[in-house]
Amino acid sequence: MQKFFLFGLFALFSQICGAQATKTDGVSGKPVVLNDSDNSITDLQTNMIHLEQYPLPASEYANRKELLNQRRNEFEVQKKSNPQAMKKRGLAPNPYIVKGIQGNTANGTPNDNDIAVSNAGKVVSVVNSNMRVYDDTGGIIVSKSLTNLVASAGNYSWISDPRVLYDPTADRFVLVCFSGNLSTESVILVGFSQTPEPEGNWNFYALNGSPFPDSTWSDYPIIALSDKDLFMTFNLVKDNVSWTVGFKQSVIWQIDKQTGYNGNPLLYTLWSDIKHNGIYNRNICPAKYQTSTMGNNMHFLTLRNVAASNDSIFLTEITDSYASGNAALVQRVITTPKSYGFPPNARQKKVGGVNHYLMTNDARVLAAIYENDYIHFGSNTVNTQFMNAGVYLGTIANVSSTTPIVTADIFSDASMEYGYPSMTWMGTGINDHKVLYTFSHCITDSFPGTSILYKDANGNYSDIISVKNGTSIINVLVDTNDRWGDYTNIQRRYNVSNRAYLSGSWGKSTTMNSWVSIVDHTDYPTSVVDVKEEMAAVFPNPVSDHRLTIRFELNESKKVKFELCDVNGRLVQKILDTRLKKGTHAFSVETSALKSGIYFLKLFDEKQLFQTEKLIVQ
């Protein structure tokens, strides 16, 4: 009865067919209220691990992967006199790793890492198939399997592919996952936190994951929020065959998010039959807004993800909110000057003389963000320079214009392969296009882990920095091909301009584990009109003799504020908050009361944070 109650109504209010998509409006049933901290049901943290050879049966995917492996071997023989990659230092400042902790314990495969952080510092981290809530120091508030979380709502199993978002406008969290891999069992589970506290009550809804009478089920969600709506994209896959051969179509759910926050039946539009020139758009990825100022529309990207090489990008837009009644789906095709292509699997370190590989799936858009009329996106790709697996990092400038400009770069080298990129905007204004990326790395003479990369406002990159290196290959499945993704995530903390939280993977004891890190970018504004490029000098650093001196110059009289924060961003002490005259100033600070460690000195004027200095107290 509960399951029937949750499904509610799949009421069809309208069905508008056009050249680009079919639009179906509907309403869900009422939610079930669940509490993340409820321990009344024993949680055994059970996860399904599929040990069969993958994929079965042999498919176009498998055949292409094998061909790419052969080409890589031939390439390495031809290029063996020059196998080394360039070790060129990046032109942008390197990001700084504030802290890293062992993340959720994932007993399933693949990891499917996702993460969201609130303005209050509450962190929700999800993997296959559990969730954790952390405080901003990395302390665990609650840990729960997704099966246990929804146990009181119905008899759901095979809960997979969790996604989580923080809504900075509503100060709430949204969680999406699905249950079942057959059309007769397919359920989409959508949760909205009732308060800013994710360890509290959630409104959980169940939507029909098999919305059409064609024996398909919903797989691989990607989610994003606009000012008014929650958008979810899914792939519909045919029963009893692998997703590699059973793809039917990709669909978009547009849900009035306020109905979810309020605990009312969800009002939604289901967009289907999304095609270009009669061919279904496969794997549709929404571009997430990056600030609390979000539009009512949503942009989506699609690539020809199984093509050996292609330069087409399919840019789709849903033009307005559900509530407006005016939403339309429009689409155009743009081209990129750097082609992407179907990637080979990444090669791990040999064990016992045997090559082990990590699956890269295809060249779908894995993540995309939107800010300041720019879309930044990433996918897996073949890097033809080394005939191995790399990440394709693209930017579409002037999205709203008739002639958007696309730029792209591919990253991998002779000994290092990359996959599953995600990104977050780290800018501070309308003309600021800084981006911080994370992706997985695989090293031929070491073990798989997670890396970060920073791109400054001028398009320059930092070095690729390892966040976490593995201590073992990943070897869960019975053959030599193991799952690697299927995604990672990184999210800026909206009220801290230079801080982001990420969830990635690493190899440990032949299994895949998640790693949660806090990362700061160190590229702070220096071209503020009324201050010099180097406004403050801090010395000595590291601090010696318990005394720190700060010297700075003002171009005009103004109010300034200096704050000392710990490594987790918490205020230790306000050092100075006063108005000073134009000219050179200096003051010293006694540090004997501070514990040894890393601190950050933050400098503000009336308008903004304009400088941050990392301090080491010994």
Secondary structure, DSSP 4 states (H G I P E B T S, - for coil): -HHHHHH-------EEE-SS-EEEEEE----EEEETT--SS----------S-SSSS--HHHHHHHHHHHHHHHHHHHTTTS-PPP-PPPSSPPPEEEEEEE-----SSS---EEEE-TT--EEEEETTEEEEE-TTS-EEEEEEHHHHTGGG----SEEEEEEEEETTTTEEEEEEEE-SSTTT-EEEEEEESSS-TTSEEEEEEEES--SSSSEEEEEEEEEE-SSEEEEEEEEEETTS-TTT-EEEEEEEEEEHHHHHHTSPPEEEEEE--EETTEE--S-EE-EE-SS---S-EEEEEE-TT-SSEEEEEEEEE-S-TTTS---EEEEEEEEEEEE-PPPPEE---BTTB--EE----S-EEEEEEETTEEEEEEEEEETTTTEEEEEEEEEESTTSSS-EEEEEEE--SSEEEEEEEEEE---STT---EEEEEEEEETTS--EEEEEEE-TTS-B---EEEE--SS----SSSSEE---S--EEEE-TTSTTEEEEEEEEEETTEEEEEEEEEE--------TTS-SS-EEEESSSB-TTEEEEEEEESS-EEEEEEEEETTS-EEEEEEEEEE-SEEEEEEEE-TTSPSEEEEEEEE-SS-EEEEEEEEE-
